[in-house]
Amino acid sequence: MKLFLAISLVLLQATATNAGLQFQPANDFRIKAFHIDLRIQVMKMPALMELAHHLHDEGINTIIMEWEGSYPYNNESIISNELAYTRAEVKSFIDYCTRLGIDVIPLQQTFGHVEYILRHFKYAGLREDPKDFSQVCPSELPKDSALFRDLIKDMISLHRSPYVHIGGDETFLLGHCPKCQKKVAEEGLSKLYFDYIKMICDVVVGLGKKPVLWADIALKYPEYIQLLPKETVFVDWNYGWSLDRFGDHKKLLASGYEVWGAAAIRSDPDNFYLEKWKKHFDNISTFIPAARKMNYAGMVMTSWSTSGAYSTVFDAHDDPLLLFPVRRVYPLSGFNLLIDAYTTAIKSDSPLNAHQFIMSYCKDHYGLGQSSADTFESALFMAPYPVIAGQVKEKESFPLGQLVDSARQSLHWLQALTPSKNSKEFAHYILMAEIGLFYLQILQIEAEMNTDEYTVASHEKFNARLKLLKNKSLYLNQKFSDLNKDFLYASEISKENDQRNYKLDELLGKTAASAQDPVVKTIQGYIKGLTENGIAVFKGIPYAQPPVGNDRFMPPITHSPWTDTLNTLQFASSAMQPSGTGPTGSEDCLYLNLYTPKTDDLKRPVVVWVHGGSMTNGSGKGMNGHAFADNDDIVTITINYRLGAFGFLDMADLNKKYNQSGNLGLLDVIAALKWIHENIAAFGGDPDRVTIMGESAGAKLLSAMMVSPASKGLYSQAILESGSVQCIRDTLTAKNARTLLLKQLGLGPDDAARLLVLPADSIIKAQAKVCNGIGGNSFFGPVLDGITISEDGYAYAREGKLSTIKAIVGTNENEGAVFTGTTIGDDANTSVFQPLFRSNAPMPYAYYQRQLKTDSPYAAMVKTLTQYMYQIHSYRFAKALTDAGTSVWMYRYKYQNGRKFGARHGDELHYIWDAEEIVNSTDDATKRQLARSLHSAWVSFIKTGDPNGNNLLEWPAYNNKDKQVMVFDKVDIVDRLKEVYNDPTFPSPVFILR
């Protein structure tokens, strides 16, 4: 650290020496400003106001707003982008800042960096170059004057500041077009530049304001600087380089114009994977004191979100379609540390001691001790080198692999720290480090692929590494969204995530492109899939004829053969169902999706996922089959089945051909399993090792299917998460549900035949009304019709008809928490129990009343709904199965995840299906272990018929004597239940409608 301080002092002295300056008494800055860049990463207005308040508290009296396309232009509104604020919002922000005592200076680019204006063909006549939109032509003075007078007047109409910032920096095309070349030849670049800037300054002065502009071009070509009005203010921006980088400062200081300085908290080469923290601390420590010595009247901290250069995507006629920022950096939300370093520095006559500041900040803001603060500083400052074309720059001898290791070490250090306060702010550092490591790993793979080592034979090896990064990218996307959702708009977050992943997706495509698209012969004909993540994937395989037209309300029919190879490259439509925007999906929905490691003859285990969603919503594409296929060598299948009225509407009284219409969704699952049994060997699967798996309505539907004789022999194992046979309705309940549907359609009970021909959308709209409210998840489901299901589900299991199968059965600790709010009124019976249970409501309501003697209303409600909607039924089914000799393993998911009454309905799915992402990405050891435990147990069961293995805690089979249950929590345990609650008065169906 002494070395760092010594270097800082040397830099400060060198800066002053380069300027030919002597140390003078300190000069306080009249203008203490912060520049907010909204060219990309447009902040939500509450976040913008919160930032202004923080700046006010730290002594800032001026904000320079670079609105760019986020400004709501009045006359030239084509310039405003999709995230533009309203004029009322801008006014409210400026009013707010005024009350804080902050002057808001508008920054209107008028020369360079005007892509956001010139991209529109309305302004094509102002372009210096027909295909480079970065700069206006300074030889088109009348046109330029007319446009920018209007834009500046517009800005002034909402801003009260005595200043207008006009940009004027980085005019890379200066003297480019023929007109400008001619003037340069005759009068020089300085005259070309200052004639134009004078025109803009005169506009500003004529409107009663003082012009402010960046000083780089004036420093470079100072000969005609005196053309500008005396009110002009120059801003000398210096981001860590020699004072005379752009030109001789003596000439600028001698010009007589007011000068402000500008440092930066984000600038080149900062990007996705790099933030040069030490460079910015050094910049603050050295340039601010140097500016004081030069008697600068103000100091600005700039906050560049991008370089301001763009890569343009053109259409066929050279019109721009998209502008991609050449550089993106982490949002301003992660830089309070540097913001406060700057505000601290401008309050002091002495140079900022970066080390002391970081130590103090860590103590005050994060509660970290000296040792932890040192670790924090080391993590931030470690190896901040950019990578270009696979080579580490600024430190030529530094191998890329070593840079990756340094990034990994930096992340490890940050993850090991435990701040006692402001943990969300601290999480930004960890995410920045995670993104840094992630992106450097991509660059490392890209570098290897640009050598002779990368051949067709190596594609699979590279693809496997890239797949791991793709899974990590999903975690990073979500974490970035979670941390910045209150700061940035959702579309900005999406752009950040997309552009961070472009290179990864391109490399993934290259490594997968060599694999020949898989083609497999099924009984119906050949189908062609695609290669994803190195495995064969077939999306939208038809397992039955489309149940449309005369086949509505009819059992599934075997699909007819086809002659040409059928492309199964994209997901098929989901079943008809309601959505927030109206009916969606299609009656033509009987398709499955198949993910297989290889289409060989190795006979891998097969798992078939049946989705939940109250039997009215959902689809097979809702779960990612890669979760078990990619790394666990399991053929994974997800299916669609008919939902709601089209899947479970009892029409048996119309015609005997509709005798099974109340169980069509169940019969669809059986049809899919038959297709799998007949065809799976061609996809590398074993027809004799098929595990059916579902959660919630999926588990209920599978349980009902298990007690249907038609499913015998189509599977060997079952995983039933939060669901059992409680969904099977009696025929009277089914008929009454149909009557309610007809009523919503304006029809009577005897008009059921009209349902055969009514538009599907009309039926779904009526269904949505029937199912509206807390009780809407029980109207549709399987029916005890005497054909498909002929006896009580528990009785069927007790008779030993399922003794040859094996099952995992379980529930979550607080299933019911998702079905109730935390405030429980005195009308619980009518507002909760009656809608959920209908004729069965007295039993759970009586239990709830008993629980109120010891529990709060909310706790009592959660416990009651958990028992009567789920746990009673799962334990009943497990008892019936084990009584008949079926091997059953019971579990209870109990991980609260920091929430009171966590472990809610569906909470376990993330740890089962997203285990790889959690294990590889999260810094939470508990979540990593939970994901390993759950996913590994499921994998072991699917492969061997026993969830034990993989060095996990021994999970004993369930029996009605010992009642041993695996509890998945922060620490997994095997719990021997003293008793299992069962209400003998409560019938098998949860929902009875009379």
Secondary structure as GFF3:
##gff-version 3
##sequence-region A 1 994
A	DSSP	alpha_helix	2	18	.	.	.	ID=ss1
A	DSSP	beta_strand	31	37	.	.	.	ID=ss2
A	DSSP	alpha_helix	45	57	.	.	.	ID=ss3
A	DSSP	beta_strand	62	66	.	.	.	ID=ss4
A	DSSP	three_ten_helix	68	70	.	.	.	ID=ss5
A	DSSP	three_ten_helix	77	79	.	.	.	ID=ss6
A	DSSP	alpha_helix	87	100	.	.	.	ID=ss7
A	DSSP	beta_strand	103	106	.	.	.	ID=ss8
A	DSSP	alpha_helix	115	118	.	.	.	ID=ss9
A	DSSP	three_ten_helix	121	126	.	.	.	ID=ss10
A	DSSP	alpha_helix	141	158	.	.	.	ID=ss11
A	DSSP	beta_strand	163	165	.	.	.	ID=ss12
A	DSSP	alpha_helix	178	187	.	.	.	ID=ss13
A	DSSP	alpha_helix	189	206	.	.	.	ID=ss14
A	DSSP	beta_strand	210	214	.	.	.	ID=ss15
A	DSSP	alpha_helix	216	220	.	.	.	ID=ss16
A	DSSP	three_ten_helix	225	227	.	.	.	ID=ss17
A	DSSP	beta_strand	233	237	.	.	.	ID=ss18
A	DSSP	alpha_helix	249	254	.	.	.	ID=ss19
A	DSSP	beta_strand	258	264	.	.	.	ID=ss20
A	DSSP	alpha_helix	277	293	.	.	.	ID=ss21
A	DSSP	beta_strand	298	302	.	.	.	ID=ss22
A	DSSP	beta_strand	310	314	.	.	.	ID=ss23
A	DSSP	beta_strand	320	325	.	.	.	ID=ss24
A	DSSP	three_ten_helix	332	334	.	.	.	ID=ss25
A	DSSP	alpha_helix	336	345	.	.	.	ID=ss26
A	DSSP	alpha_helix	354	361	.	.	.	ID=ss27
A	DSSP	pi_helix	362	366	.	.	.	ID=ss28
A	DSSP	alpha_helix	370	381	.	.	.	ID=ss29
A	DSSP	beta_strand	387	388	.	.	.	ID=ss30
A	DSSP	beta_strand	391	392	.	.	.	ID=ss31
A	DSSP	alpha_helix	400	416	.	.	.	ID=ss32
A	DSSP	alpha_helix	423	449	.	.	.	ID=ss33
A	DSSP	three_ten_helix	456	458	.	.	.	ID=ss34
A	DSSP	alpha_helix	459	484	.	.	.	ID=ss35
A	DSSP	alpha_helix	490	513	.	.	.	ID=ss36
A	DSSP	beta_strand	519	521	.	.	.	ID=ss37
A	DSSP	beta_strand	526	528	.	.	.	ID=ss38
A	DSSP	beta_strand	530	532	.	.	.	ID=ss39
A	DSSP	beta_strand	535	542	.	.	.	ID=ss40
A	DSSP	three_ten_helix	549	551	.	.	.	ID=ss41
A	DSSP	beta_strand	566	567	.	.	.	ID=ss42
A	DSSP	beta_strand	591	596	.	.	.	ID=ss43
A	DSSP	beta_strand	604	610	.	.	.	ID=ss44
A	DSSP	three_ten_helix	620	622	.	.	.	ID=ss45
A	DSSP	alpha_helix	626	632	.	.	.	ID=ss46
A	DSSP	beta_strand	635	639	.	.	.	ID=ss47
A	DSSP	alpha_helix	644	648	.	.	.	ID=ss48
A	DSSP	three_ten_helix	656	658	.	.	.	ID=ss49
A	DSSP	three_ten_helix	661	663	.	.	.	ID=ss50
A	DSSP	alpha_helix	664	679	.	.	.	ID=ss51
A	DSSP	three_ten_helix	680	683	.	.	.	ID=ss52
A	DSSP	beta_strand	685	695	.	.	.	ID=ss53
A	DSSP	alpha_helix	697	706	.	.	.	ID=ss54
A	DSSP	three_ten_helix	709	711	.	.	.	ID=ss55
A	DSSP	beta_strand	717	721	.	.	.	ID=ss56
A	DSSP	three_ten_helix	725	727	.	.	.	ID=ss57
A	DSSP	alpha_helix	731	744	.	.	.	ID=ss58
A	DSSP	three_ten_helix	749	756	.	.	.	ID=ss59
A	DSSP	alpha_helix	760	770	.	.	.	ID=ss60
A	DSSP	alpha_helix	793	798	.	.	.	ID=ss61
A	DSSP	beta_strand	806	812	.	.	.	ID=ss62
A	DSSP	three_ten_helix	815	819	.	.	.	ID=ss63
A	DSSP	alpha_helix	828	828	.	.	.	ID=ss64
A	DSSP	pi_helix	829	833	.	.	.	ID=ss65
A	DSSP	alpha_helix	834	837	.	.	.	ID=ss66
A	DSSP	alpha_helix	842	851	.	.	.	ID=ss67
A	DSSP	alpha_helix	857	866	.	.	.	ID=ss68
A	DSSP	pi_helix	867	871	.	.	.	ID=ss69
A	DSSP	alpha_helix	872	883	.	.	.	ID=ss70
A	DSSP	beta_strand	887	893	.	.	.	ID=ss71
A	DSSP	alpha_helix	909	913	.	.	.	ID=ss72
A	DSSP	alpha_helix	915	921	.	.	.	ID=ss73
A	DSSP	alpha_helix	925	944	.	.	.	ID=ss74
A	DSSP	beta_strand	964	968	.	.	.	ID=ss75
A	DSSP	beta_strand	973	976	.	.	.	ID=ss76
###
